[in-house]
Amino acid sequence: MTSSPAPADRAAALRARIEDANRRYHQLDAPDIADAEYDALVRELEALEAAHPELASADSPTQRVGAAPAGRFPPVVHAVPMLSLGNAFGDEEVVDFARRIRERLDRDELVFSAEPKLDGLAISLRYEDGAFVQGATRGDGATGEDVTANLRTISGIPQALRDGGWPKVLEVRGEVYMARADFERWNENARLHGGKVLANPRNGAAGSLRQIDPKLTAQRPLSFFAYGVGQAEAGALPATHSATLARLREWGFPVSELATVVRGVDGLLDYYRRIGEARDGLPFDIDGVVYKLDDYAGQREMGFVSRAPRWALAHKFPAQEQTTVVESIEVNVGRTGAVTPWALMQPVQVGGVTVTRATLHNADHVARLDVRNGDTVIVRRAGDVIPEVVQVVADRRPPDARPWSMPAACPVCGSELVREEGAAAWRCSGELSCPAQLKETLFHFASRRAMDIEGMGEKFVDLMVETGVVASPADIYALSRDDLLLVRLVLDAAPEDVEAQVRTHLAAGQEAAAAVAAAFAPQALQAPDWDRHVIRALRQGRAAFAWNEKKIATRAADNLIEAIDRSRDTTLARFLYALGIQHVGESTAKTLALWFGDLELIRRLPWPLFKRVPDIGGEVARALGHFLDQPGNQQAIDRLLERGVRIGGAHAPDPRLGEALDLATLLVDLEIPKVTPVRAAQVGAAFADAQALLDAPVHNLVTAGLPSETAAALVAWLEDAAHAGLLLSGAQAQARLRGLLPQRAARAAGPLDGKTVVLTGTLSAMGREEAKERLEALGAKAAGSVSKKTSLVVAGEAAGSKLAKAEELGVEVWDEARLLAFLHEHE
């Protein structure tokens, strides 16, 4: 008689069999057992673990659906950022991509790893000692959401690695997706039973991973493909991406069988065409292919630009296209005032999504296409890219169709629309007074790295702007507690709850009843914008009621009042960044504050003077000048200061500004055609000042040594009254700066002046942002990537590729202890 196996042995055997079935189903596409048999194995394992709790383990297939976590998903900071990829939409861009790599690396032939670009959700999987311990979404590339419990429900993701040889810490990147067949089955079942129909496979995958309850995620048919590695510690990886993919397969990860190695541009384009031809027959959605330089040494040498690697490219397929009719051409005003035309169209299905509007990009694009109201057009949608009009069907144009032109006035505020010289974009001149720009301006103004007003979220700002509670940034500092209580109440409650709350606070009398009747009219509460209506009506009749603080929650409003009061005391760098000036980010704002030291000086400077500051070129300088030239913006600054905003830490301009405050430098900074630094120096030597130059005839310029062509170009430029005025105001500003520098104490040189510092890894004693600010205060320039220009790298715990790059280049590296000692020494 054969005895039954011990419970532990049977549990181990069941787990091994179930994991093997999962691998065959998800990786090999060759299941060897029926669904019913698979389900029976799982049920037997569940019963065995229930009878013997000591056998339960976190990596068991039965534990992939855990208890619903309380609250929102916690953040996960990626040890190695999950960067996005640059896109190519034509063969020429691929040719340029390969050429740039070939020239930079000086190689005759390039080897690439090529793979399909899945239309799913990018995730990161962290393994320690071979066990899956944490999974996160990509998020913003630096920080994602912890969705570990949900990822455990996806049977294609191994809970433990196979075959050994893996690094002690291994972070695997990949894509969670919903196969087409699974998507269709889900939607068919949902329609039959009245359930939620998913819009498309990509949204189905993303929405499934963001379910608070993992049991809901487990019900969704999700799959996974691995496509790379992020962090890897205490263990070596192969030298190439393709070999790493093969190793990932050995460790138990599903990797697309379509991933392969190709050589040169011809190999890339041939792979693109082959995958494109097979696209419609694939079991999953893809929107392109991805090319990656195969060897890691080459990748490290190529490095990164912005948020994308130079060694990788996403080559997108031509989007699905459909024909529809343009009903009207409208314009949209963005946060910076940029005005974008778009087409309102008859509804059409493009790529499984109903499209009623498409971007026309800019006025030049509209003119090139000659799009008119009533035209039949071809609309294209590429993945998540905004739909666009790509072609007009000219032979179907109505006879009364007329060419379109940009309207003269902003559709939101009525201000004049202007076009910057040499730019394609039109902008609303209303600046901060335009409601369309105001929402985004206020949200940016209150953000953490700007004025840091906690509690002013996007929905809160929307309500305040649309109901007239605020009409400018300065209005934030005049908000009453009653205003905040009302907006907070409407934001957090349903219409009937808001009405009940308000009625408890009413004073007696007809005025009170009229205010409530106007605010809570039944037809108004049924409208989508009921909340806006209620706030407007109650603010108009505010005297008719008073808040009973015993019956209404006041903490949120009180906290916001406190946050607003705290924000009144700020730094010049934060204030400049908060204004939302085009091209002026945190780094530029800090540079301006460091070099000029005083708001009153900065706001009166003509734009060429800003080019005297390191890392500020013509585009940024002109954006600053344009912003500060607008009376509305200057008024907005005045009102902020009048409302009690206090900018601390004013100091003298940097003495290095005095090194080039002369006519020749000003002429170069003005970017006058044909006036090179050499020619500018000749003019500067020949004329005493800007006025003398303006008064000079052409022959005097030739006498000064200028070629006749250059002299004619300079005279033509100066004949423009605006140009002449800019030259004079620039010269006056130079004189003002020269006068300031001797009268104020020179800024003491910092111990890190001229040094570029990169922070990487996790610091235990302070956040990286605090460390960055303290290093900048000592003269350092903080950078995001390591290069030959880097002076110093500060490496905390779990430092990754930046540390490796620093060691490769021989850059000096400090640990946290040395950083703290240095900061203490220079307190």
TORKEZA-21618 format. One record per residue: x, y, z of N, C-alpha, C in turn. Coordinates in steps of 0.1 Angstrom, whole numbers, plus 5000, padded with zeros to 4 digits. Example, Ala and Ser with C-alpha at 12.3 -4.5 7.8 and 13.67 -1.06 7.14 Angstrom:
<atoms>
513249435078512349555078513249675078512849785071513749895071512950005079
</atoms>
This chain:
<atoms>
500849885000500050005000500950135000500750224990501550344989500950454998501850505007501350615016501250745008500450835013500350965007501551045010501951135001503151225004502851315016503951355023503751455034503151585028502451655037501851785032502851875026503951895032504951985026505451945012505651815011506051764998504951784987503751754991502651774982502451914978502552004988502452154985503552194975504752144977505852184968505652134954505152014953504851954940503752034933502652064940501652144934502052284929502852344937503352474933504252464921505152364920505952344909505152324896504052234898503252204886502452324881501952404890501152524887502052624880503252644886504152744880504652704866504852574864505152524851504052544841502852524845501652544837501552694833501852784843501852924840502852964829504052904831505152934822504752884807504252764806503852714793502752804787501852844795500652924790501153064785501853134794502253274792503453294783504453204785505753224778505853144765505453024766505652934754504452924745503252974750502052964742501752824739502052734748501752584746501352524758500052554763499552484775499452334774499752264785499652124784498552064793497752154800496652104808495452194805494352134807493052214804492852314816492052414813491752514824491152444836490252344834489552284846490652204854491552144848492652074855493452174863493852284856494552384863493852434875492552464874491752514885491752414896491652284893491652184904492952184912494052194905495352204912495452314921494952434917494952554925494052534938492852474935491952454947492552354957493252254952493852154961494952224970495752304963496752374970496152474981495052544977494452624987493952554999493352434997492852355008494052305017495152265010496252215018496852325027496952445021497552555029496552605040495252585038494352615049494452525060494652395057494752295067496152295074497152345067498552355073499052495071498652595079499052735077500552755076501252665083502752675082503352655068502552605059503052585046502752705037501952805041501652925033502953005031503053065019504253145017503853255007504553375008504253485000504353464985505153364981505353344966504453224961503553174969502653074965501653124955501253044944500253094935498953134942498653074953497353114960497453244967498653304968498753424976498853544966498653524953498753634944497553724944496553694952495453784955495453804970495953924974496053954988494954044993495054085006494054175011494254315005493154375004493154514998493954605007494954675001495654765010494854885013495154945025494355065029494955185023494155275018494555405013495155394999495755494995496355504981497655424980498155404968499355334966500555424971501455364978502555444983503555474971504355574971505255604960506455514961507055494950508355424948509255504940510455534946511455614938512355514931512355524918513155434910514655454912515355354915516755364917517455404905516955364893517455404880516255464873516155584869514955644863514455564851513155554850512555484839512255584828513255604819513155714809512155674798511755774791510955764779511955754767511355724755512155714743511855824734512855864726512555954715511855874704511055944696510155884686510655924672510555824663510755844649509455804641509155894632507955864624508255844609509555854606509955824592511355764591511655714579512955644578514055744579513855864575514955964576515455984591514455984600514856004614515655884620515355764614516055644618517555654613517655694600518955714594519755814602519155924607519856024615520255964628519355884634519655824647520855734646520955654636522155564634523355644631523255744623524355824619525055894632524155944640524656014652525455914661524955794662525655694670526955654664526955634650528155594643529255694644528855824643529855934643530355944658529555934668529955954681530855844686530555724682531355604686532455574677532455634665533455614655533555464651532355404647532255264643531755254629532355154622531855134608530555064608530254974617529054894617528454894631527154914632526454914645525554794646525554734658524654624661523554664670522254644667521154684675520354564679519654584691518654494695517354554691516454484684515154534679514054454685512954524689511854454695510554524693509354464694508154534692507854624704507154734701506854834711505354804716505254734727503854704731503054824736501754814734500954924738500254884751501054894762500654854775501054944786501454894798501854984809503254934813504155034813505555004817505554984833506354884837506454854851507854814854508154824867509454784872509254674883510054564882509954454891511354444899511254444912512554434920512654294926513754234924514054094930515254114939515154054951516254044960516453894964517753854962518053714964517153624956516753674944515853584935514453594938513953664948512553664952511953804948510753794943510053924939509653994952510054114953509754194966508954314963509054374951508354504949508154524934506954584931506654624917506054764917506454834907505954974906505655014891504755104890504555164877505655264874505755304861506755404858506455544864505255584865504855714870505455824861506155914868506756024860508155994856508655874857509955834854510955824865510655914875511455914887510755844899509455864900508755804910507455734905507255614908505955544904505155504916504155424913503255374924503555224927503555194940503755064945502554974942502554884932501454804928501854654930502754624940503254494942502154394943501154414952500054324954499354294941499054394933498454364920499254294910500554314910501454244901501554104904501454064917501453924921500353844915499253914911498153834905498453804890499453854884499753824870500653704869500053594865500853464865502053464856502153554846503353554838504553624845504353684857505453744864505953644874507253594873507753494882507853554897507453474906507653514920509053484926509653384919511053354923511753314910513053364909513853334897514353194896514553144883514953014881516453014877517052894878518452864872519652934879519453024888520553084895521353184887522353234893523253324886522753464885521653504891521153634890521853724901521853854898522453954908521653944921522253984932521553984945520354074944520554194938519454284936519254304921518054274916517854284901516454354899516554454891515354534888515054504873513954444870513554414856512454504852512654554840511654644834510854564823509554604822508754534812507354594810506554534803505254584799504154494803503154544811501954474813500954504802500354404796499454424785498254334786497254364778496154274777496054224763496154094761496154034747494854064741494854064727493654104720492554004723492853874723491853774725491253784739492053814749491653824762490753954764491154054757490354184757488954164751488954094740487654064733486753984742487353874748486553784757485953864769486853954774486354024786485254114782485354194771484254284768482954204764483154094757481954014753481253974766481953924776481353874788480753994796481454114795480854234802479554274796479554274783478254314776477154214779477454084780476453994783475854004797476754044807476354054821476154194826476254294817476054434821477254484829478454434827479654484834480254594826481454634831482154754825482854704813482654774802483254744789484554824788485754764785486954834785487154904771487755024772487855104759488755034749489954994754490954934746491854854754492754764749493554674757494554754766495054864761496054944769495355004781494155064779493455114791493055004800492654894795492354774803493454734812494654734806495854694814496154794825496154924821496555024830495555034842494255034838493255044848493254924858493554804853493554694861494654704872495854754868496954764878496654874888495754964886495455064895494255044904493754914904492654874913493254874927492454934936492854924950492854784956491854704952491754574956492354474946493454404950494154314941493154204936492154174943491154074938490554114925490354244923489754294911490754284900492054314903493154294893493254154888493054064898493153914895492153874885491053944884489953904875490253944861491154034859491454084846492554004839492453974826493353884819494653964815495553974824496754054821497953964818498854014809500053944805501254034807502453974805503654054808504754014798505554104794506854084786507854164793509054104795510254174800510954234788511554354790512354414779513654474783513954464796515254524800515554514815516654574819517054574833517354714837516954754849517354874855518554864864518254854877519254834887519754694888521054664889521554534891522754544900522754474912523854494922524254354926525554344929526154224934525954104924526354124912526154024902526354084888526954004879527254064866526154024856525854124847524954094836525854074823525254024813525954014800526354144795527254154785527754274780526754344769525754264765524854324755523354314760522554394754521154394757520454254752520854214740520254084735520653964744521853964749522253854758521553864771521253984776520554004788519053954786518453984775517053924772517053774773518153714767518253564767518353524782519153594790519353554804518053564812517253674808515953694815515053574812515053524800514253404797514653284805515953274807516453164815516053174830515853294834515453324848513953314850513253294839511753274841510853384836511453484829510653594825510153574810508953604807508553604793509153714786509753684774510353784766509853764752509553864745508953854731509853784722509253684715510053604705510453684693509753804692510053894681511253974683511853974695513054054698514253984691515054064684516154004676517254104675518354064669519554144667519654174652519854304649519954344635521254434633521654454621522954524618522654644609523054764613523054884605521654934603521555044595520355104592519455014584520054944574519254854566518554744575519254694585518654594594517454654602517654774606516554844614515354864605515454914594514354944585513654814580514454714578513954584573513054524585513554534597512854484609511554554610511554694609510454774610509354734600509754704587508754664577508254524580509054434584508554294587507554294598507854364609506954374620505654444617505854554608504654624604503654534596504254454587503454364579502754254588503354224599502754114608501954174619501854304620501254374631499754334633498954334623497554304624497354164629498254074627498053934631498653894644499253994651499953964664498853944674499153874685498153854696498053974705498854074703498754194712498954314704498554434709498654564703500054614704500554664693501854734693501654864685502454964688502355094681503655134674504655034673505855064667506854954671508154984668509254894672510254984680511054914688512154984696513454934691514355034689515755004685516655044697517554954701518554984712519954944707520855034709522254994706522554874715523054764710523054634717524054634728525254684726526354674736526154784747526354744760526154844771527254944771528454904767529555004767529255124758528755084746528355194737527155274742526255214749525155284755525655384765526555344774527155434784527855554777528555524767529255634760528255734753527155684748526255764741525455854752525155794763524455874774523055914771522656024777521256064776521056204772519956244767519556384764518256404770518056504778516756534785516356404792515156354789514656234796514756114787515556114777515556004767517055964765517255834763518655784760518955814745520255844742520655874729520855744721520855634728521155504722519955414719518755474721517555404718516555494711515655424703514655504696513355414694512255484695510955414692510555464678510455364669510055394655508555364654507755464653506255444653505755404640504755324640504055284628503055394623502855404610501755504606500455474613499855584618498655564626497555514617496555464624495255434617494655564613494055564601493555684596492055664592491255774594489855774590489555904584488455904576487956034570486756084577486756214579485556284586485456424580484556504586484256634581484556734592485256844589485456954599484257034600483757044612482557134615482957274618484057294625484657424627486057414632486757524630488157534635488157634647488557584658488657664670490057684675490257764685491657774691491557754706492657694711492857664725493957744730493757804742494857894748495457814760496757784759497457714770497957794781498657734791499157804803500057914800500957894790501958004786501358104777500058084773499458184763499558134749500258024746500357964733498957934728498657974716497257954710497457844699496657734701496757614692495457594685495457594672494157564665493857424665492557384665492157244665490857244657490557124652489357104644488357024652487157084652485957014658485256944646485156804647484756724636483556634639482956584629481956484630482556364637481956294647482556184654482956074644484156014647484655914639485555814647485455684644486255584652487655584646488655614654490055604649490855514659491355404656492055324665491255274677489955254675489155204686488655314695488955434692488455544700487655644692486555694698485755794691486455934692486755994681487456114680486456224674486456334681485556454677486456574675487656574679488556694677489956644675490656724667492056694664492856814663494156804666495056924667495356964652495557094651496057144638497457204640497957194652499357224656499557384657499557444645499757594645499257654633499257784632498657854620499357814607500657794608501457754596500957624591500657534600500257394596498857404589498057484595496657504589496857564574497757654573497957714560498557614550499457534555500057434546499057334541498157284550497157194546495957264539495757394542494657464537493357404542493257384555492057324561491057434562489757404559488757504560487457444566486657524572485357474577484557404566484057284570483357204560484157104552485457114553486357024545486256884550486356794540486556644544488056624546488456564557489856554560490156414564491456374564491956254569492556274583492056204593492556214607493356094610494456124617495356014621495456014637495555894642495755884657496855774659497955814665499055724667499255694682498755584686498855544700498155644709498955694719498355794728498555934723499155954711499356084706498056154703497956284705496656354702496356334687495056304684494756294670495056424662495456404649495756524641495156514627494956624622494456634608495756624599495756534590496956514582496756554567495556554562495356574548493856624545493756714535492456754531492056684518490856634517490356574505489756684496490656744488490256874482489056864472488956744466487856734456486456724462486456714476485156714483484856844491485556944487485457074494484157144490483357194500482157264497482557394489481657434480481957554472482057684480481457694491481457814499482557814510483457714510484457714520485557824518485857894529486758004528488057974536489258024532490458004540490258054554490957984563490858014578492058104581491858194591492958274596492858284611493958304618493958314632493058434636492158414646491358524651492258644657491758764656492558874661492558884676491558824683491458834697491358694704491858694716491758564724490358534726489958404724488558364726488158364741489058364750488758354764488758494770489658584768489758704775489558824765489658804752489458914743490758994740491858954747493059034744493659004730494559084726495059074712495958944712495858874700496758764698497958814690499158774694500358824688501258704684502058724674502958624670504358674672505158594679506558624682507358624669508358714668509158724657509958594655509858534643510558414639509958284645508758294652508258184658506958144651506558014652505357964646504157984655504457994668503358004678502758144679501458154680500758274684500458274699500458384705500158394720499158494723498458464734497558564739498358664747498158794745498858904752498258934765497158864769496558884782497358834794498358744791499258694801498458654814498858704825498258654838496758704839496258794831494858834832493958744824494458654816493658564808493258444816491958414818491458304826492058164821492158154808492658024802494057994807494858104808496258084813496258084829495258154835495258174849495258044857494357944852494257814860495657754861496357734850497657664850498657754857498557884856499457974862499357964877498157964882497957954897498357824902498057714895498457584899499957574900500657624890502157634890502657724901502057844903502457934913502357874927501357794930501257734943501957604945502557554934503257414935504357414945504757294949505657274960507057344958507557344946508857404943508757554940507557604939507357744936507057814950505757864952505457924964505057824975504857704971504657594981503457614990502257624983501057644991500257514991500457435001499857305002498357315003497657234996496157234996495557304984496357364976495757424964495957334952495157224952495257134941494557184928494657104918494157144905492657174905491857084911490457104911490057224919490757244930490457364939490757494931491857494923492157604915491157634904490757524898489657534888488457604893487957554905486757614911486957764914488057794920488357934924488358024912488957984901489058064889487758074882487057964880485757964872484658034880484758044892483658114900484058254904485258304900485658444902486158464916486458354924487058374937488458434936489158394926490458454923490558494909491258604906491458644892492858674889493758654899495158674896495958604908497258584906497958524918497858604930497858734929497758824941496458794949495458754942494158734949494258614959495158534957495358424967495558484981496358594982496658654994495558745000494458744993493258824998492158725001492358595000491258505002490758505016489458505018488858505032488658365036488458345049488158215054486858165049485858255047484558215042484658165028485458235019485658185006486258045006487258015014487857885014486857775019486157815029485157715035484157675024483657775017482657745007483257664995484357694990484957614979485257474984485857464996486157335001484957245003483857305008482657235010482057184997481957264987481457224974482357124967483657134969484557044963484456904968484156894981484156764988482856694989481756764986480456704989479556704977478456614978477456614967476556724968475756764958474856884958473956874970473256764973472356764984472956784997474256734999474956755011475356895013475756955002476157105003474957185007473757155001472557235004472157215019472257095024471957065038472857145047474157145044475157215052474857365052474557415040474357565039473057605047472057525046470757565053470957565068471957495073472157495088472857625092473357695082474157825086473357945082472157935077471358045072470958135084471058265081470358355090468858365085468058415094466558425091466358535081465258525074464858645065464758605050464158685043463858665029465158665021466158745024467358745017468058615017468058545029468658415030467958315022466658315022465858215014466158234999466258364995466458384981467858344977468858354985470158314982470258164980469558084989469557944988468757894976467657964973466757924962467557944949468358054948469058074936470257974935470857944946471957854945471557704942470457664948470057524947468857494938468657574928467557554918467757414912466657334912466857194907467457184894467057264884467657254871469157284871469557374879470957404880471857294886471257224896471957114902472156994893471356984883471456874873472556894863473057014862474057044852475457004856476356974847477656934851478457034859478157164857478857264864478057314876477357234883476557274894477357334905478557284907479457334918479757474915480057514902480357654899479157744902477957694898476757774900476557804915476657694923476457714937477357814943478657804940479657894946479258044942478958064929478658204924477458254932476358174933475158224939475358244954476058164961476158184975477158294978478158314970479058434972478358564970477358564961476558684959475658714971475158604977474358624989474958595002476358615002477058565014476558625027476058755026475658815039474458745045473758655037472558595042472858475050474058435052474358325061475758335067475958265078477158275085477558125089478858095088479157955091479057925106478457815109478357765123479557665124480557715131481757635131481657505139480657495146480357365154479857255144479357305133478657205124479357185111480457245109481157235096482657215098483257135090484657105092485457225087486257285095487057405092488557375090488957255093490457235094491057255080490457205069491057225056491257365053490257445055490257585052491357655061491357625073492357685082493757645078493957525074495357475070495757555057494857575048495157645036495457795039494757855048495057995052496457995058496857905066498157895072499257875061498957795052499857765041500057895032499057965030499158085022499958185030499758205043500558295051501958255051502258125052503658085052504358115039503658115028504258135015504558275013504058365021504358515019505858535020506558465028508058475030508658375021509358425010509958325000511258384996511958304987513158344981512958404967513958474962513858524949513758414939514558314940514558204931513158134930512558114941511158054941510158144935510258274938509358374933509458384918510658384912510858394898510258264891510558154897510058024892508558024892507958074903506558074905505758154895506458254889505758344879505358274866506058154864505658074852506158134839507358204840507858264828508358154818508058164806508458064796509958044796510357914796511757874796512457894809511857954819512457974832512057864842512857764843512657664852513357684865513457584874514057604887515557644886516257574877517657604876517957744871517157784861517357924856516958024866515958004873515458094884516558114894517158004898518258004908519458084903519758064890520858134884520658284884519458324880519158464880519258524894518658454903518758504917520158524922520958424919522358424923523158534917522958564904523758664897523258804899521958824900521458964901521058994915520558904922520358924937519159004941518459064932517359154936516259164926515059144930513859144921513759284913513959394920513759524914514759544903515959484904516959494894516559414882516159284885515759194874514659244866513559294872512359324865512459454857513559524858513759644850514859624839515359504837516459484828515959454814516559514803516159464790516759324787516159254778516559114777518059084773518759164765520159134762520959124775520659194785521559184797521459054804520358974802520258844809521258744803521758774791522658684784524058694791524258784800525558794807525658684818524558614820524558514830524858374824525758294830526058164824524758074822524758004811523757914807522357974803522358114801521158174796521558224782520858164772521058204759519958304754519958324741519058424735517558384737517258264735515858224736515258244750516058204760515558234774515558374778516658454773516758594776515558664770515158634757514058704751512758664758512558544762511358504770511258584782512358604789512358694801511958834798512558884788512259024784510859044779510358944772508958954767507958954779508258874789507358864801507458994808508659044810508759174819508359294811508259284798507759404790506259424791505559324795504059334795503659404808502859514806502459594818501559504827500759414822499959334831500859244840501959194835502859114843503459194854503959314851504459404861503459444871502259464867501159494877500959374886500959254880500759134888501859124899503059154895504159154905503959254916503559374912503259484921502259444931501159384926500059344935500459234945501359144940501859044949502659104961503459194957504259264968503359344977502359414971501359484979500559404989500359274985499559184993500459115003501659155005502459105016503458995012503658965000504758874996506058934999506958865006508258925010509358835005510258894997511358814991512558844999513058745006514258765015515558735007516558765014517958735009518458814998517958944996518459024985519959054988520659054977522159084978522659154965523859194966524459264955524559174942524559234930524859154918526259094919526358984912527658914912528759004905529859024912530859124906531359074892531158954889531658904875530758964864529659024868528859094858529559214852530459274860531159394856532259364845532459244842533559214833533259244819531959254815531659274801530459364799530459474806529459574805529859694796530059654783530559754774529759744761529959844752529159854740529359734731530659684730530859574721530059444725530059424738529359304744527859324741527359444743525959464741525559444727526359484717526059464703526059314700526959234706526859084704525659024710525259074722524059014729522759054722522759164714521559204707521359114695522259034691522158944680521759014667522559114664522359194651522959114640522259094629522759024617524159074613525058984610526359014605527359074615526859104627527759174636528359064645529559014642530158914649530958974661531458894670532258954681533459034677534058994666535159074660534659214655533559214648533059344643532559424654531959364664531359444675532559504683533659434684534859494691535359624683535259614670535759724662534859844664533459824665532559934667532759984681532959904691533159944705534360034706535360004699536560084700536460214693535560224683535460344675534460444680533460404688532360494693532360494708532160614713532160634728531060564735529860564729528760514735527660474725526460424730525460384721524860504713524660614719524160734712525060774701526360774703527260804693527160714681526960584684526760494673525460524665524460554672523160584666523260704657524060804660524260924653525160914641525960804640526960794630526460754617526960824606526660784592527360654589526960594577527460464573528960474571529460584565530860584562531760584575531260624586532060624598532160474603531160394600531260254604532360184595532360224582533360164573534760204578534860334581536160384586536560314598535660274607535960194619536460054616536460014603536959884599535959784595534659824595533559724592533559714577533359584572533059574557531759644554531659694542530459774538529159694540529259564537528059484539527559474554528559464563528259454577527759594582528459704577528059834581526559864577526259824564524859844559523859764568524259644571523359564579523059624593524159674599524059744612523159864612523359944601522660074600521160034598520859934589519459894587518859854599519559774608518959734620518659844630519559944630519460054640518360154635517960154622516960234617515560194622515460074627514160034633514060104647513060174650512960254662512960154675512360044673512359944685513759894688514559874677515959824679516759934685516560054680517360164686517060184700515760174704515360194718515960084726516059964721516559844729518059874731518759924721520159954722520460054733519660164733519760264743519460214757518360144758517960094772518959984777519559914768520559814772521859884777522159994770523360074774523060134788521860194790521560254803521560144814521060024811521059924821522559884824523359874814524759854817525359954827525060084824525560194833525060174847523760134848523160124861523860004869524059894862524759784868526159824872526959904864528259944867528260034880527160114881527060194893526760114905526060004904525659924915526859854921527659794912528659704917529659764927530159884924531059944934530459984947529160004947528460054959528059944968528059814963527659704972528759604974528759544985529759444988529759334978530959294973530959184963530659054970529958964963529558844968530858754971530958704983532058614986532058494978533158454972533258334964532858214973532058124968531658004975532757894973532857794982533857694981533657604969532357604963532057514952531857594939532257724939532057804927532757734915531957734904532457674891532457524891531957464901531957314901530557264898530457154890529157094887529056964895527956954902527756844912526556764908526656634908525556544906525256464918523956454922523556374934522856244928523156134934522556004930522355914943521355824942521155744954520255814964520155744976519255784986520155834998519855955003520556015014519655995027520255955038519455925050519256045059520256145059520156255068519256365062519056375049518356485043517856435030516856505024516356475011517356525001517356464989518256514978517956654975516756704975516456844972517056934982517056904995517656985005519156995003519756875000521156864997521556954985520756944975520957024963520957174966519957214974519857354977521057404985521557324994522657365003523957364994524157274985525357274977525257404967524157434962523957544953524257674961523857684974524157794982525657814984526457714982527857724983528557744969527757774959528257804946528257694936527757574939527757464930526657474920526857414908525757404898525357254899524057234902523557094902523157044889523556924885523256874872522556734874521856694864521156564865521856444859522956464852523656354846525156374847525856264846527356264848527956274834528956374833529656384820531056424824531856444813533256484815533356624822532256704822532256834828531856824843531456704848531056694862532356704871532256784881533356804891533256704902532056664906531856594919530556514918530556394923529256314924529156274939527956304944527556264958526756144957527156024962526455904960525955854973524655844974523955784986523755634984522855584992522555434992521855404978522155284973521555244961521855334949523055394949523455464937523655374925523255414914523255324902524155364891523555384879524355414867525255534868524755644876525455764876526755744884526755664894527955624902528955554892528355454885529255374876529855464865529055564860529555654850530655744856530555794869531555874875532855794877532755674881533955594883534655564870533855544859534355524846535155644841534655764844535255894839536255944849536455884861537355924870536956054878535656074879535056194886535156164901535456264909535556254923534156214929534156124938532956074944532956084959531856144965531756164980530656064984530756004996529655945002528956045011527855995017527056095025527756145037528656065043529356115055530256235051530956215040531856325036531056455032529856435026528956545023528556615035528156545045527656605058528856685065529956625064531156695071531456825063531356815050531656945042530657045045529357015045528257105048528457165062528757085072528957125086530157225086531157195079532357285079532057425073531057435064530757555057529457615062528957575073527757635078527957785082
</atoms>
